[in-house]
Amino acid sequence: MANTFNDTNFQTEVLQSDKLTMVDFWAPWCGPCIALGKTIDILATDYADKINVGKLNTDENPQVSLEYGVMNLPCVLFFKNGQVVDKHIGLAARNVFEKKIQQHM
């Protein structure tokens, strides 16, 4: 199961992590976000020991969403050493995200 990131824990859980961290920016009213959520949970399980995977509800956590310019949902950002190293906007198949994970791990 994916971690839950928010405005409060983002600094410690994402930016200060020593692992590649995949953050799914989503909202409960977004149909494609709900569909992608299942893929995110699978990736979180499959890569549990290798990377951090989590979700951030943009409705409940506007600060981080604004800071990273998240305007379209779903939006998945990949962080490494506190910096965004990759980005994907929209619904995509699992293998799209796996390629990005392998590229940055």
DODOMI-488930 format. One record per residue (C-alpha): x, y, z; residue in one letter; residue number from 0; chain. Coordinates in pm, whole numbers, plus 32768, in hexadecimal, padded with zeros to 4 digits. Layout:
+------+------+------+------+------+-------+
!    X !    Y !    Z ! resn ! resi ! chain !
+------+------+------+------+------+-------+
!    X !    Y !    Z !    A !  NUM !     A !
...
+------+------+------+------+------+-------+
END
This chain:
+------+------+------+------+------+-------+
!    X !    Y !    Z ! resn ! resi ! chain !
+------+------+------+------+------+-------+
! 8000 ! 8000 ! 8000 !    M !    0 !     A !
! 807B ! 815B ! 7FAA !    A !    1 !     A !
! 80E4 ! 8256 ! 80B3 !    N !    2 !     A !
! 8014 ! 838B ! 80F6 !    T !    3 !     A !
! 80D1 ! 84CE ! 80C1 !    F !    4 !     A !
! 804F ! 8623 ! 812E !    N !    5 !     A !
! 80B9 ! 878B ! 8164 !    D !    6 !     A !
! 813B ! 8730 ! 82BE !    T !    7 !     A !
! 8211 ! 85FE ! 8273 !    N !    8 !     A !
! 8282 ! 864F ! 8110 !    F !    9 !     A !
! 83D0 ! 86E3 ! 817A !    Q !   10 !     A !
! 843A ! 85B6 ! 8248 !    T !   11 !     A !
! 8395 ! 849C ! 8186 !    E !   12 !     A !
! 83E0 ! 8512 ! 8023 !    V !   13 !     A !
! 84E6 ! 8624 ! 8011 !    L !   14 !     A !
! 85CC ! 8591 ! 811D !    Q !   15 !     A !
! 85A5 ! 8427 ! 80AE !    S !   16 !     A !
! 86DF ! 8371 ! 8042 !    D !   17 !     A !
! 860F ! 82A4 ! 7F4B !    K !   18 !     A !
! 8566 ! 82FA ! 7E04 !    L !   19 !     A !
! 8409 ! 836D ! 7E63 !    T !   20 !     A !
! 82D9 ! 835A ! 7D7F !    M !   21 !     A !
! 81BE ! 8449 ! 7DDD !    V !   22 !     A !
! 8064 ! 8425 ! 7D45 !    D !   23 !     A !
! 7FAC ! 8573 ! 7D58 !    F !   24 !     A !
! 7E39 ! 8521 ! 7D4C !    W !   25 !     A !
! 7CDC ! 8593 ! 7DB4 !    A !   26 !     A !
! 7BAA ! 84C6 ! 7E15 !    P !   27 !     A !
! 7AD2 ! 8565 ! 7D04 !    W !   28 !     A !
! 7BC8 ! 8506 ! 7BEF !    C !   29 !     A !
! 7B64 ! 83C5 ! 7B3B !    G !   30 !     A !
! 7CB7 ! 8384 ! 7A99 !    P !   31 !     A !
! 7D59 ! 83BE ! 7BEF !    C !   32 !     A !
! 7C85 ! 82AC ! 7C8A !    I !   33 !     A !
! 7CDE ! 81BF ! 7B6E !    A !   34 !     A !
! 7E52 ! 820D ! 7B90 !    L !   35 !     A !
! 7E40 ! 81DA ! 7D09 !    G !   36 !     A !
! 7E2F ! 8061 ! 7CDE !    K !   37 !     A !
! 7F6C ! 8063 ! 7C0C !    T !   38 !     A !
! 801B ! 813E ! 7D0E !    I !   39 !     A !
! 7FC1 ! 8047 ! 7E23 !    D !   40 !     A !
! 804A ! 7F24 ! 7D56 !    I !   41 !     A !
! 818F ! 7FDF ! 7D14 !    L !   42 !     A !
! 81AB ! 8035 ! 7E86 !    A !   43 !     A !
! 8198 ! 7EC3 ! 7EDA !    T !   44 !     A !
! 827E ! 7E4E ! 7DC2 !    D !   45 !     A !
! 838D ! 7F4F ! 7E0F !    Y !   46 !     A !
! 835B ! 7F66 ! 7F89 !    A !   47 !     A !
! 84C8 ! 7F28 ! 7FE1 !    D !   48 !     A !
! 855B ! 7FF5 ! 7EC6 !    K !   49 !     A !
! 849E ! 813F ! 7EAB !    I !   50 !     A !
! 8398 ! 820C ! 7F64 !    N !   51 !     A !
! 8242 ! 821F ! 7EC0 !    V !   52 !     A !
! 812A ! 82F9 ! 7F3F !    G !   53 !     A !
! 7FF7 ! 83C7 ! 7EF2 !    K !   54 !     A !
! 7FAB ! 8532 ! 7F3F !    L !   55 !     A !
! 7E41 ! 85AB ! 7F3C !    N !   56 !     A !
! 7E52 ! 8701 ! 7E97 !    T !   57 !     A !
! 7D06 ! 8774 ! 7F29 !    D !   58 !     A !
! 7D81 ! 873B ! 808B !    E !   59 !     A !
! 7EEA ! 87A8 ! 804D !    N !   60 !     A !
! 7EF1 ! 88DB ! 7F6E !    P !   61 !     A !
! 8042 ! 895E ! 7FE6 !    Q !   62 !     A !
! 811A ! 884C ! 7F4B !    V !   63 !     A !
! 8042 ! 8840 ! 7E13 !    S !   64 !     A !
! 8071 ! 89B4 ! 7DD7 !    L !   65 !     A !
! 81E3 ! 89A9 ! 7E27 !    E !   66 !     A !
! 821F ! 88A7 ! 7D15 !    Y !   67 !     A !
! 812E ! 8940 ! 7C1A !    G !   68 !     A !
! 8041 ! 881B ! 7C0F !    V !   69 !     A !
! 7F27 ! 8899 ! 7B31 !    M !   70 !     A !
! 7EAB ! 8759 ! 7A89 !    N !   71 !     A !
! 7E4B ! 8610 ! 7B2B !    L !   72 !     A !
! 7EBB ! 8507 ! 7B4F !    P !   73 !     A !
! 8020 ! 857E ! 7B61 !    C !   74 !     A !
! 813C ! 849F ! 7BD2 !    V !   75 !     A !
! 8285 ! 853F ! 7C36 !    L !   76 !     A !
! 83C5 ! 847E ! 7C79 !    F !   77 !     A !
! 84AF ! 8511 ! 7D7E !    F !   78 !     A !
! 8619 ! 84B9 ! 7DBE !    K !   79 !     A !
! 86FC ! 8572 ! 7EB1 !    N !   80 !     A !
! 85EB ! 8674 ! 7EEC !    G !   81 !     A !
! 85C3 ! 86CC ! 7D7A !    Q !   82 !     A !
! 84C1 ! 8675 ! 7C71 !    V !   83 !     A !
! 856E ! 858D ! 7B7B !    V !   84 !     A !
! 8442 ! 8521 ! 7AAA !    D !   85 !     A !
! 82D1 ! 8567 ! 7A76 !    K !   86 !     A !
! 81A2 ! 84C0 ! 79DB !    H !   87 !     A !
! 804E ! 8564 ! 79AB !    I !   88 !     A !
! 7F19 ! 8493 ! 796A !    G !   89 !     A !
! 7EB4 ! 832A ! 797E !    L !   90 !     A !
! 7FB3 ! 822C ! 7901 !    A !   91 !     A !
! 7FFC ! 80BA ! 790D !    A !   92 !     A !
! 80D2 ! 8025 ! 7A1F !    R !   93 !     A !
! 81FA ! 7FE9 ! 7936 !    N !   94 !     A !
! 8215 ! 8160 ! 78EF !    V !   95 !     A !
! 8259 ! 819F ! 7A60 !    F !   96 !     A !
! 833B ! 806F ! 7A81 !    E !   97 !     A !
! 841B ! 80F6 ! 796C !    K !   98 !     A !
! 843A ! 8241 ! 7A25 !    K !   99 !     A !
! 8485 ! 818E ! 7B6B !    I !  100 !     A !
! 8597 ! 80BC ! 7AC8 !    Q !  101 !     A !
! 862A ! 81F0 ! 7A21 !    Q !  102 !     A !
! 8650 ! 82B1 ! 7B68 !    H !  103 !     A !
! 8685 ! 81A3 ! 7C6E !    M !  104 !     A !
+------+------+------+------+------+-------+
END
